[in-house]
Amino acid sequence: MAEVLLDAAPGEVADPAVVADTIVAEAKPRRATRKARPATQVSPRARRTATKVGLDAGNLVGSGPGGRVLSSDVRAALELAGIPPDDDDPTPPPAPRPARAAGPAAEEIADEPAFPGPYTDTPLVETRGLVADRILAASAAHAQSSFTTSAPAGALLRLRAWLKNSEPLGLVSVTIGDLVAFAVARVAARFPTLNATIQEQMVRSWESVHLGIAVDTSHGLLVPTIRFASQLGLRDLSAEIKTSAGQAGDGSIDPAFLSGATFVITNLGAQGIEAFTPRLHLPQVAILGIGAIVARPVINSDGTTGVESRIGLTLTVDYSVVRAAEATRFLKDLVSFLADIDLAILAEGGLGG
């Protein structure tokens, strides 16, 4: 290329086409094993700069990723040829990018976005790390299986509406979640293999249901335990759930109440989630996910169609402890309890303490 420039008369501007051809000719020995790059391997700014001075940017050897020709390559070629670049570019320069972690390639390529882009590091909250460790440990050491169904929610909705107007009974604050928790505690007491925990190399079944309630807090997921939930009436169970959830949320809960659950429930129904697959936390062998109440089409016994409100339920169990038949029987009994929960509560006098 130096010889071509020397052939030009002093003050004379070299032909851009000749310069480009010479650059390509000199570059071929060093890149003999590379395939020819398609014309598309030229950045928009490089193509625009080259076009304004009549240079074919596709003939240049690019320094970008994969041999991409950048505007800096075009300017270097023009400078080498003694051709002043046409800086009358109506396109505004790109806005400065925020500071980011970038490798050497990003420093060399000013007009290309740095990979992988901006990021923010957030320290893992200790409690979230503990929960994650327990879930990972359960997943690695125990085979988990999930079973999904739904239950009629008409009785739940009717009972909740009635309780809202029962101020003398002190039950106006009872929620759908409280009613489902009451049903789960009663039904789980009938299934010793589900109301159980793993203690070292043995499975320990419990007579009473100590119900764990998964609570999302600013400190991470916590599971306060409602002790002897299967013996509590609806009023006391509802009050215990609200107290434990509140204390877990503000960090005032006694750590002793964050363990000892024999069966766990997690409720995303209030967030509109219809169904999800909960993951086991050691040492429990069963956890129930509660979804939202949704209207679903049904075919009545007389052949007519209608709409029925149903609540989603997903049971995850440790398959090495709980057989599929036991899991399905539990769900079947729970669905029956929820379908007539108003009658079930009244029959056992479970409204009070």
N, C-alpha and C positions, 0 to 999 in steps of 0.2 A: 504493500500500500504506500510505503514511503516513496517508492520510485514513481508511482502515479502522481503523487503530490509534487515531486520535484519537476515532473514534466510540465506542470502548469506554470504559465508565466506569472511573474510577481504581480500580486494584486488581483489575479484572475481567480474566479470561483470555480472550483472543480465541478464536473457534471455529477449530480447525485447518483444517477444510474450506474455510472462507471465506478463510483466509490462503493456502492452496495455490492456490485458484482465482484469487486476486488476483495471486499470483506468476506464474502461467501467463499471465494476461491481459496483464501488463506485459511479459512476455518475448516475446510473439508478434511485436510489431513488429520486434524486433531479429533474429528468427530466422524471418522469414516464408518464406524460400526453403528452409528445411530441412524434411525429411519428419518426421512424428511418430515419436518413438522408441518401439519396443516396450517393454512392461513389463519385459522381461528385461534392459534396460539399467540395472539397479540392482544395486549390489553387495550381497552378503548382509548385511553389517553395516548398510548404509544402510536396507535393507528392514526389518531387525529393529528398529532404532531408531525408524523412522517408525511401524511397526505398534503399538508400545507406547503411542504417544500419539494414535493414531487418524488419522495423516496418511498420505495416499496419495503415496508417494515417486515414483510414476510420473508425477505431475503437475509435478515440479520440473525445473528446467533444470540438468543436471549439468555439472560442470567436469572430469570425467574423460575418458579417450580415447574419441572418438566420441560425446561427450555423455553418458557413463555417469554415473549419479547415485551419488555417494559419501557416506559417513557424514558427512563434513565439510559437504556441501551440506545434508543434513537438519538438522544441528545449527545451521547458519547461519540456515536458515529458521525454526527454532523460537526461536532467540535474537531474531531480528528481530520475531517475533510475541509475544515475551514469554512463551513457553511453556517451562518448565523441562524439559530432557530427562530421561527415566527412565533413570538410570544403574545401576539394579538389574539388571545383565546377567550371568547366570550363566556366559556364555561367557568363558573366560580370554583375556586379551589375547594377541595373537600374540607369539611369541618374537622378540627383537631379531635383525634380519638382520645377517650379517657385513658389514664395510665392503666397498664395491664401487664400481666406476666407474659413475656414473649421470649422465644428462642432466638438464636442468631439470625435465622432466616428472616424474621420480622424486622430486625434492625437493618438488614440489607435491602429489603423490599419496601420502600416507603409508601408506595401506592397500592399495596396489597394488604388485606386484613390479616392480622396475626392469628394463627391457629393456636389454641382452640377458642380464643375470645376471652372477654372479661369473666371473672368469677369472684365469688365471695366465700371465704372459709368461716364456718360456724362451729365452735367447739361442741362436741357431743355431750349433752347434759348427762350427768352421772346416772340419774334414775332411768333415762332412756336407754343408756348403755346396758344397765342391769336387765331391763325388760328384754332388750334385743338378745342378750346372752342367754336368758332363760328360754326364749322362743327358739333360738338356734340350737340350744342343747336339747330341747324337746324334739325338734325336727330331726336332729342327727341321731338321737338314741332311741326314738320311739316312732313307730309307724302310725301316722295320723290318717284318719278317714273322716269324711264329712257327709252328712245326710241333710237334705233340704226338703222342707215341706211348708205348708201354710195352714192356718187355722181360721175358722170363721170368727170375725171380730165384732159381730153385731151385739152380742151380750156384753163384751168389754165396753163398747161405746155407750150402750144403754146404762150400764152400771156407773160408768164415769159421769154421765149426765145427771144421774140421780144423786150421786154423792156430792156433786157441786152444789146441790140445793139442800144438803143435809147438815147445815151448820150446827144444830144441837148435838150431832153425833161426833163432831170434830174430825170429819173426814173430807172436808171440802178441798184439801190440798192433795188428795190422793191422785196419782197420775196413772196413765195407761201402763207405764213402766213398772209402777208399784204393783199394779194388779197382776202383771205377768210374773214379776218376781215372787209374789205370793203363790201363784200357781206352780212355778218351778220348784219352790221350796217344798211344797206339799207332795208333788209328784216325785221329785228326786229322792225323797225319803223312802219310797217304795223300791228303789233300785240301788242296792248296796254296791254293785259293781261300778256304777256311775258316780255315786256319792263316795268317792274314794280318793286316796292319794298314794303316791309311790314313796315308800320309806326304805331307802337303801335297796335291798334285793327282794322286797316283798310289797304286796299291795294291801293297804290298810283300808278296810271299809268302815264307815262311820254310821252310827245310829242316828245322830242329829245332823241336819244340814246346816253347815256354816257357809253362808252364801257370799261369795266374792262378787263385788260390783265394780266392773272396770270403769274408771273415771279418767277422762282426759283433762289434765291440768297443765299449768305453765311449767311445772317441774317434770312433765312427762306423764306417761300412762301409769296410774296407780290403781291398786285393787284393794280397797278397804274391805274388811270382812264383817258381815252381819252375823254375829254369833247366835247360834240356836234359832236361826231364821225359821225353821220348820215348826217351832213351838210358838212363834209370835203371831198375834192377831194382825189384821190388816192395818189398824191404826198405828200400832207400835212398830210394825215393819216399815211402814211409810216414813214414820218419824226417824227411825234409825238410818234409813237410806239417805234421807236429806241431811241429817247431821253428819254422817260419815263422809258423804260427798263434799259437803261444805268445808269440813276440816281438812280433807285431802286437798281441796283446791287452795286453801289459804296457808297450808303447810303446818297447821296446828295439830294434826292427827297424831295420836300415840303410835309410834312405829310398831308396837305389838299388834295393832289392829290391821297392819298391812300384810299379815301372813296368817296362815291357819285356815284358809278357805278350803272347803271340800268339794265345792262345785262353783263354777264361775259363769256369770252372764255378762254380756256386753251388748249395749243397745245403741244402734245407729238410726233407729226409726225416726227420731225427732229431726234428724238431718235429711230425711227423705230417701234414705238408702233402703231399697226394697229387699235386697238379699246380699249377703257377703259371707265369706268363709273365715270364721275366727280361728286363730292359732292357739294351740295349747301353751299354757305356762306351767312349767314344773312347779310343784309336784302333782297338780291335779290331772285327772285322766279324762275329764270332760269339760267342755265349755259350750255355752249356747249363745248364738248370735240372734238378736231380735231386730227385725226389719220394720219398715213402715207399714201402716195400714193403707191398703189400696183397694179400689173398686175393681172387681173382676167379673166378667160375664159368666153366668151359670145356666145350666139347663135344669129346670125344675122337674119334680117327679111326674108331673102331668105332661111333660114334653114342651112346655113353654120356656122361653128364655127370660133371664132377668139379670140383675146386677147384685153382687154380694161383696161386702167389705171383708177382706182377709188380711191377716198379719203374717209376715214372712218369718220363718224359723229355720236356722241352720245349726245342727249339732255336730261338733267336731270331737272325736274321741281318740284315745290311744288304742289302736286296733289290737295291740298285744294284750290288752286287758279287757276291753269291751268288744264283744262280738257284734256283728251287724244286726243279728236278730234282737239283741238287747237294746241297741240304739234305736231301732225302728219301733220296738214296743214302748220305749220311753216317749218317743215323739207322738205315737198314737194316743197314749194316755194323756199327754200334755194337751194335744189338740182337743180331746174330748172334754178335759177340764176347762179349757178356755171357751169352748163352745157354749158351756152352761155355767160359766163362772159365777154369775149372780146367784143361781140356785145352790151351787157348791158352797159358796161362802155362807149363805144364810143357813144351809143345812147343818153346818158344823159350828155355827155361832162365831164365825171368825172375824167379825167386823171390829170388835173391840180389842182389848189387850190380850 
